[in-house]
Amino acid sequence: MKRELNAYRQVEDLGPATLEVYIETRRGLLLAADKLTRRMRELEPIRTVEEMDLILQLDRDRKLIVEMISDCSYVIEWLETGRRPGNRRGIERRAAYQREIPTDPARLPAVAYRDADPEEPPEADSEIKHLRLMAALRGLTDRERECFSLAHGQGCSYSEIAGLLHLSKSSVGTYVVRAQRKIAANVGSVVVLVG
């Protein structure tokens, strides 16, 4: 009986850890678990204490092999999909703070504005426009700022923005139009700088 138990406990070098090796290992483990199950069924009408011990040992070995099969299946799924099994959110679906796209306001197109004092030098005029644009951007909601920056600062199409922010194209259009209206209204108003 000891010889029979040792026949099931073999240690093998499985080679490199590749998907094919894991699949082949799982296949071998499934066959080993099947052999143990069949052997346990052959010993079913238990007559002696030694047979009972053998069946209990075979059952423990089968449970260990089933755990190994589960581990191999886990690794196979990870290697096939490229992501950890059981994760609820993959890397392609990020949280809101991870989707932020920093944009330099200087790259935004200039808004038509002709309410400046004609006696001011052009450098001061552009500095005032820049400050007013910055203030106008601060007056937007996060979504409006994201959509406006991507549409006008990065030159993305509405469908590209919709894909990036997981919105519909019509929602992106709505956010961009709202942002344009708010910026047009805020750039024309007086900027009060505090601090």
Disulfide bonds with the S-S distance in Angstrom:
none
